[in-house]
Amino acid sequence: MKSLGINCIRQWGSAIAAPSYIYDIADEEGMMIIPHIAVSHYHPSIIEGTKKVIAKRVKALINHPSIILWSSENEAYWGKKEK
């Protein structure tokens, strides 16, 4: 990827995390990663579970300097349903 001029990737995977060696390689090669964390559309009944998922992912990856930003659901529904 470096030979193509790519220096940053967004690791999308919803609830599936990339293997840890991906972050190790990125750290060694000076690549930047934006990991995706699924947040399940923020329904009140699942907020606590979502917080646990986020905390687990951040705790597992926090020491990787290749991570420049945390990404979440870009399709999450934020407003009231239209009638």
C-alpha positions as CSV (number, residue, x, y, z in Angstrom):
1,M,0.0,0.0,0.0
2,K,2.8,2.4,0.8
3,S,4.2,2.0,-2.8
4,L,0.7,3.2,-4.0
5,G,0.9,6.3,-1.8
6,I,-1.7,5.0,0.6
7,N,-0.9,6.0,4.2
8,C,-4.3,5.7,6.0
9,I,-7.1,3.1,6.0
10,R,-10.5,2.9,7.6
11,Q,-10.8,-0.6,9.1
12,W,-14.5,-1.3,8.7
13,G,-15.9,-4.5,10.1
14,S,-18.9,-3.7,12.2
15,A,-18.7,-6.1,15.1
16,I,-15.6,-7.9,13.6
17,A,-12.3,-6.4,14.7
18,A,-9.2,-6.7,12.5
19,P,-6.6,-9.1,13.8
20,S,-4.1,-7.5,16.1
21,Y,-1.2,-8.1,13.7
22,I,-2.8,-5.6,11.3
23,Y,-2.2,-2.9,13.9
24,D,1.3,-4.2,14.7
25,I,2.2,-3.9,11.0
26,A,0.7,-0.5,10.7
27,D,2.7,0.7,13.7
28,E,5.9,-0.6,12.3
29,E,5.3,0.7,8.8
30,G,4.1,4.2,9.8
31,M,0.6,3.6,8.4
32,M,-2.5,5.2,10.0
33,I,-5.7,3.4,10.8
34,I,-9.2,4.5,11.6
35,P,-10.9,1.5,13.3
36,H,-14.6,1.1,13.1
37,I,-16.7,0.3,16.2
38,A,-20.3,-0.8,15.7
39,V,-22.6,1.1,18.1
40,S,-26.0,-0.4,17.3
41,H,-28.0,2.7,16.6
42,Y,-28.2,3.9,20.2
43,H,-31.5,2.4,21.2
44,P,-32.0,3.0,24.9
45,S,-32.3,-0.7,25.7
46,I,-28.8,-1.5,24.3
47,I,-26.8,1.6,25.3
48,E,-25.0,-0.2,28.2
49,G,-24.0,-3.1,26.0
50,T,-22.8,-0.7,23.4
51,K,-20.7,1.1,26.0
52,K,-19.1,-2.3,26.9
53,V,-18.3,-3.1,23.3
54,I,-16.6,0.3,22.8
55,A,-14.6,0.0,26.1
56,K,-13.4,-3.5,25.1
57,R,-12.3,-2.4,21.7
58,V,-10.5,0.8,22.9
59,K,-8.8,-1.1,25.8
60,A,-7.5,-3.8,23.3
61,L,-6.1,-1.2,20.8
62,I,-5.3,1.9,22.9
63,N,-1.5,1.4,22.7
64,H,-1.2,1.4,18.9
65,P,0.2,4.7,17.6
66,S,-1.2,3.9,14.2
67,I,-4.7,4.6,15.4
68,I,-5.5,8.3,14.6
69,L,-9.3,8.4,15.1
70,W,-12.1,6.1,16.2
71,S,-15.0,5.7,13.8
72,S,-18.5,4.6,14.7
73,E,-21.8,4.0,12.8
74,N,-22.0,6.4,9.9
75,E,-25.5,5.1,9.1
76,A,-26.8,5.6,12.7
77,Y,-30.3,7.1,12.8
78,W,-30.2,10.3,14.9
79,G,-33.6,11.9,14.5
80,K,-37.2,11.1,15.0
81,K,-39.0,8.9,12.5
82,E,-40.7,10.8,9.7
83,K,-44.5,10.4,9.5
